Amino acid sequence: MFREGTYAAWFKTQAGQGTGVAHLEAGSITGGDSILTYSGFYQVAGDRLTAVVRTRRHTTGHPTIFGIDEMTLRLAGKCSEALIACTGRADEAPGMLFEATLMLSQPDDRKPPREPSPGDYHPERLPTPPSR
């Protein structure tokens, strides 16, 4: 069962691998990594997902895993409640297979540790050092 939300993305081609973040909501994809932005759309039918994602460089840096900055990726894959595994190709590099795994980011429901207050300090409770 597919869930909308923000996903941590791991992706690779035979030329390299990378990570990023993608937000999937209401058929729209947005996201990015250290050098590229992603935008596009997706459709879900049962446990199958198809997507078209466009990339654009937003800052100088290392080469992309395709060696191309602006491209259109066409993806298909399988989704579960918290994971999407897909493969695809870029229109601009049809001979290079693209694989991606997206993991749904879950909120951390743990309570943060309580900050000590001045009333928590009781020097009279400290042990007395031995006398010399």
C-alpha positions as CSV (number, residue, x, y, z in Angstrom):
1,M,0.0,0.0,0.0
2,F,1.5,3.3,-1.2
3,R,1.8,6.2,1.3
4,E,2.3,9.8,0.3
5,G,5.1,11.7,2.0
6,T,8.8,12.5,2.0
7,Y,11.2,9.7,1.0
8,A,14.9,9.2,1.4
9,A,16.2,8.1,-2.0
10,W,19.1,6.0,-3.0
11,F,19.8,5.6,-6.7
12,K,22.4,4.2,-9.0
13,T,23.6,3.6,-12.5
14,Q,26.6,1.7,-13.8
15,A,28.5,5.0,-13.6
16,G,27.8,5.7,-9.9
17,Q,25.4,6.1,-7.1
18,G,23.8,8.9,-5.0
19,T,21.2,9.9,-2.5
20,G,18.6,12.5,-2.3
21,V,15.1,13.4,-1.0
22,A,11.8,13.1,-2.8
23,H,8.4,14.3,-1.7
24,L,5.4,12.4,-3.3
25,E,2.0,13.9,-2.9
26,A,-1.2,14.1,-4.9
27,G,0.5,12.8,-8.1
28,S,3.4,15.3,-7.9
29,I,7.1,14.7,-7.2
30,T,9.5,17.3,-5.9
31,G,12.9,16.9,-4.4
32,G,16.6,17.1,-4.9
33,D,20.1,16.3,-3.8
34,S,23.3,18.3,-3.4
35,I,23.5,19.3,-7.1
36,L,20.1,18.6,-8.7
37,T,16.4,19.4,-8.2
38,Y,13.7,16.9,-9.2
39,S,10.2,17.6,-10.3
40,G,7.6,15.4,-12.0
41,F,4.5,13.3,-11.6
42,Y,3.6,9.7,-10.6
43,Q,0.7,7.3,-10.8
44,V,-0.1,4.4,-8.5
45,A,-2.2,1.4,-9.4
46,G,-2.4,-1.2,-6.7
47,D,1.3,-1.9,-5.7
48,R,2.7,-0.6,-9.0
49,L,4.1,2.9,-9.4
50,T,5.1,4.7,-12.6
51,A,6.7,8.1,-12.7
52,V,8.3,10.7,-14.9
53,V,10.9,12.9,-13.2
54,R,12.9,15.8,-14.7
55,T,16.2,16.9,-13.2
56,R,17.9,20.3,-13.3
57,R,21.3,21.3,-11.8
58,H,21.0,24.0,-9.1
59,T,24.6,24.3,-8.1
60,T,28.1,23.5,-9.4
61,G,29.7,20.4,-8.1
62,H,30.5,16.8,-9.1
63,P,29.1,15.2,-12.2
64,T,25.7,13.5,-12.0
65,I,25.5,9.6,-12.1
66,F,24.4,10.0,-15.8
67,G,27.0,12.6,-16.7
68,I,24.0,14.8,-17.8
69,D,22.5,17.6,-15.8
70,E,19.0,18.1,-17.3
71,M,17.2,14.9,-18.2
72,T,13.9,13.1,-18.1
73,L,13.7,9.8,-16.2
74,R,10.9,7.3,-16.8
75,L,10.5,4.9,-13.9
76,A,8.4,1.9,-13.0
77,G,8.4,-0.1,-9.8
78,K,6.7,-1.7,-6.9
79,C,5.6,0.0,-3.7
80,S,4.8,-1.1,-0.2
81,E,3.7,0.9,2.8
82,A,7.2,2.4,3.4
83,L,9.3,1.4,0.4
84,I,9.4,2.0,-3.3
85,A,11.8,0.0,-5.5
86,C,11.9,1.1,-9.2
87,T,14.0,1.0,-12.4
88,G,14.0,3.1,-15.4
89,R,16.0,5.0,-18.0
90,A,16.7,8.6,-19.0
91,D,15.5,9.7,-22.4
92,E,18.9,11.3,-22.9
93,A,20.8,8.1,-22.0
94,P,18.5,5.2,-23.0
95,G,21.3,2.6,-22.8
96,M,22.0,3.3,-19.1
97,L,19.8,1.5,-16.5
98,F,18.7,3.6,-13.5
99,E,17.7,1.9,-10.2
100,A,16.2,3.6,-7.2
101,T,15.0,2.7,-3.7
102,L,12.9,5.2,-1.8
103,M,12.3,4.8,1.9
104,L,9.5,6.7,3.6
105,S,10.7,9.1,6.3
106,Q,9.0,8.4,9.6
107,P,8.6,11.0,12.3
108,D,10.5,10.5,15.5
109,D,7.8,10.2,18.2
110,R,10.3,9.9,21.1
111,K,10.2,12.8,23.5
112,P,13.3,14.9,23.6
113,P,15.3,14.7,26.8
114,R,14.2,17.2,29.5
115,E,16.6,20.1,30.0
116,P,17.7,20.4,33.6
117,S,16.4,23.4,35.5
118,P,18.3,25.4,38.2
119,G,16.1,23.6,40.8
120,D,17.6,20.3,39.8
121,Y,21.1,21.2,41.1
122,H,21.6,20.3,44.8
123,P,25.3,20.8,45.8
124,E,24.5,19.7,49.4
125,R,23.9,16.2,48.0
126,L,27.4,15.9,46.6
127,P,29.7,13.5,48.4
128,T,32.3,15.0,50.7
129,P,35.9,14.5,49.5
130,P,38.2,12.6,51.9
131,S,40.4,14.9,54.0
132,R,44.1,14.7,53.7
